[in-house]
Amino acid sequence: MAGDRAARATRLIAERGAPALLLSWVPFLGDAIVAAAGAARVPFLPFTIWTGLGKFLRYVAVAWAAGAV
């Protein structure tokens, strides 16, 4: 099961590149995507921007769903 997630994440990074890090917030798969991006040596700045944006959008969605926005 964990191997399937890792293979899927590696394929996602290979096909989509750094923008795939927008999915870093997804439970379980997100950790594998971040690890695959590190193994693929995604440069630090794009990694930080895409990961930060993905996590920010998650919290905006959570706040909106909770009625805070």
C-alpha positions in Angstrom: 0.0 0.0 0.0 2.7 2.5 0.9 4.7 1.4 -2.1 1.7 2.2 -4.3 1.4 5.7 -2.9 5.2 6.3 -3.4 5.0 5.0 -7.0 2.0 7.2 -7.7 3.6 10.3 -6.2 6.8 9.7 -8.2 4.8 9.4 -11.4 2.9 12.5 -10.5 6.1 14.6 -10.0 7.6 13.2 -13.2 4.5 14.0 -15.2 3.4 17.4 -13.7 6.6 18.7 -12.1 6.6 21.1 -9.2 2.9 22.2 -9.6 2.0 18.7 -8.4 3.0 20.0 -4.9 -0.3 21.8 -4.8 -1.6 18.4 -3.7 0.8 18.2 -0.7 -2.1 18.8 1.7 -3.8 15.5 0.7 -3.6 13.0 3.6 -1.1 10.2 3.1 -0.5 10.9 -0.6 0.7 14.5 0.2 3.6 13.2 2.2 4.7 10.9 -0.6 4.5 13.7 -3.1 6.7 15.9 -0.9 9.2 13.0 -0.6 9.1 12.3 -4.3 9.8 16.0 -5.0 12.8 15.8 -2.7 14.1 12.7 -4.4 13.6 14.4 -7.8 15.6 17.3 -6.5 12.9 19.9 -7.2 14.6 23.3 -6.6 14.0 24.9 -3.2 12.1 28.0 -4.3 9.5 26.3 -6.6 9.1 23.6 -3.9 8.4 26.2 -1.2 6.0 28.2 -3.4 3.9 25.3 -4.6 3.8 23.5 -1.3 3.0 26.7 0.6 0.3 27.6 -1.9 -1.3 24.2 -1.6 -1.4 24.2 2.2 -2.6 27.8 2.2 -5.5 26.9 -0.1 -6.4 24.0 2.2 -6.7 26.2 5.2 -8.7 28.7 3.3 -11.1 25.9 2.3 -11.3 24.7 5.9 -12.0 28.2 7.1 -14.6 28.7 4.5 -16.3 25.3 5.3 -16.3 26.3 9.0 -18.0 29.6 8.1 -15.1 31.8 9.3 -14.6 33.4 5.9 
